[in-house]
Each structure stands twice: as C-alpha cells, then as structure tokens.
Amino acid sequence: MLGDATLSAPAMPKSGSMANQQAKVCAAAVIALLKGEPVNQRPVMMNTCYSFVDSRSAVHVASVHQYDAAQKMTLAVKGAGGLSDKANELEGTYAWGWARNMWGDALG
C-alpha cells in the first residue's frame, strides 16, 4: 500500500504523512530482500496531520497503524494517537516543524 495508489486499510488516513510512512516501509522491505534479510512482518506507521485555524494557531490529529498478519491488513493501534484539545499557537509551532521535516524528507 502506497499512498493514494491503493485502497487504504480500515481507519488509515489518506494523507501525505501516511504515504511517506508507507514508502519507508516499502523501501525497507525492498532493501531487506536485496540483502537476503527477513522483511519486517509487523511494520508500524504513524500519521500526523495539522490544520491551521488562523495565521498562528493549529490543531492536529495523529494515529498509529500496524500490520496484523492474522487479518492480513494494517489496523489502527487502539489507544495510540489522538486529537488536539483545542487550537493554539504551540500547535502552530509544531505544525511548521512537522511541515519543514516532511518537505525535507520528501523533497530533499
């Protein structure tokens, strides 16, 4: 599963953050196979998305997902992740940090 090119697992967001995580899981699997090493059978992916509500305050939603071999799908990890209580400037600072890291990771 890689971003919008696939059908998401139940409750898995279709976001740039999640696509970035999926690409990393895929790349790690390809590298392991090329090296003759075992592929991680229970990869974990994390998602965080921020939304600005004004020029400085933001809110976030976060989730964690792990592959479940018995169900042959990636599922949300119960009790992991969450939502902002309310928009605030600290969340806005985190949002800009998250954005810079995502842009640097995805665009070099």
N, C-alpha and C positions, 0 to 999 in steps of 0.2 A: 504494500500500500504506500503510495507516494502522493501525498497532497490531493489535489482535486482530480487527479487522473484515475482515482479509484473510488470505490464505494467505501465510505468511512465505516468503521466499526461502530456499534451502538454507543451513543453519547460522546463520540470522538468529534471534536470541532474540526471544521474545515477552515484552517487558518494558516497563515504563513509560518507562524511559530510551530505548528504541528507538522507542516510539510518539511520544515527544516529538521525537526527531530526524526521524522520518518526517513529522510535522506541519509542522516547519520547512521541510523540502524542498518539501512541497506548497504551503505558503504562499508560499515564494519563487517557485515556478513560476507560481502564480496572479498574483502581483504583476508578474512579468515579462510575462506575457501581457497583463495590463491596460495596461501601459506600452508595449506593442508591441515589447518587447525579447526576445531569444532566451532560451529556457529552458536552464538548465544540463543538458547531456546526460550528464554523468558525476558526479552528486551523490555525496557521501561522507557516511556516517552512522556515528557512533560509539556504542558501548554500554558502559556500566559498571554493574555490579550489585555491591552489597555485602551480606554476611551477617555478622551478629554471632554469635559463638560463645559469648560471655558478656557481661556488662554493659559491658565496655570494649574488648574485642578483636574484630576483624573480619577477613574475607578479602574479596578481590574477584576478579571475572572481567571482562575487557574485550575488546572486539572492534571491528574496523573493517570497514565494508562499502561497496562502491562499485558503481554501476550499470555493467554490461557490455552495451553496445549490440549486440555481435555475438551474445551469448547471450540478449539481451532479458530479463535478470534481474539482480538485485542479488546480488553474490557477496562472500564474506569475502575480505579482502585478506590474502594469505599473508604470514606473518611479523609481522603487526600484532596488537596486543592481547596478552593473556596472563592469567596467574593469579598470585595471591599465593603466595609460597613457604610461608608459614605465617601463622597468625593472630597479630596483635599490636596493641598499643594505638595505634600510629601509624596503622595501617589503620582503627582505630575512629575516630580523629580525622578522617581523610579521609572516612569513611562519613557522619559527621554533617555535614560540609561539603557533601558531594555531596547529601545529603538536603535540607538547607536551600536549596541552589541549585535543585534540582528542584521543591520545593514553591513557592518564589518564582516560578519560571518558569511553572509550570503553574497556580498558583492566584492569582498576583499578590500 
